[in-house]
Amino acid sequence: MRPHPGQSPEQAPAAGGKSGALRAAIFGINDGLVSNLSLIMGVTGAAVDNKIIVIAGVAGLLAGAFSMAGGEYISMRTQREVFERLIHLEAHELATEPEEERQELIDIYRKRGVPAHVAEQLVDALHRDPDLALETHAREELGLDPEEGLGSPWGAAFSSLLTFALGAFVPLLPFLVGSGHAATLASILASATTLFTVGALMSILTGKRFYISGFRMLAIGISLAAITYGVGRLLHVGSSSL
């Protein structure tokens, strides 16, 4: 298949597997937790009433969750439309320029070390079945798998909303049942424990030692929360002096 404007084989969307779903869930929880923890700590640093902290936390949870869901839906929908367009173009070229497509596939196999006569026999056998030919060209030229597709945009959106909300709820919960320094400390401890756990789960994907991934995620999350808390304190001090 000849290159099409704005698309290359390296840019073509690939189907996700179980590792992709786990990765999305981990990052969804992490994004929700870190963003809402930073927001809540920033408001807490400003020494405002507990009711304001809860309102800010709930607003951050809802805004972030719906934003993530909307963004994921648009992303998945666009990738799906690109996927369908490329498959359609490939099918059209197979129908109108079969010899050129045949030679392209032969060249691909030859570059992989397949002898010329074997590559020709293989491609000729594949081209006897139009569906198999389309599937093979899509996979070999574009990295697409017509049988697997990209999943449901609505499913991806709901998953993003759920995982983000779950993460964002962790630092908010202590302020729903308590207030003051006790709630702040409980929020930090709950968030730190969750951050370490989420980071440790990352080791399933990366193969790194679980405690290295865990402490790295913990350090990043707590550092960002500390910065926003400091900003909140500065704003509180500044406003008090006016």
Secondary structure, 3 states (H helix, E strand, C coil): CCCECCECHHHCCCCCCHHHHHHHHHHHHHHHHHHHHHHHHHHHHCCCCHHHHHHHHHHHHHHHHHHHHHHHHHHHHHHHHHHHHHHHHHHHHHHHCHHHHHHHHHHHHHHCCCCHHHHHHHHHHHHCCHHHHHHHHHHHHHCCCCCCCCCCHHHHHHHHHHHHHHHHHHHHHHHHHCCHHHHHHHHHHHHHHHHHHHHHHHHHHHCCCHHHHHHHHHHHHHHHHHHHHHHHHHHHHHHHHC
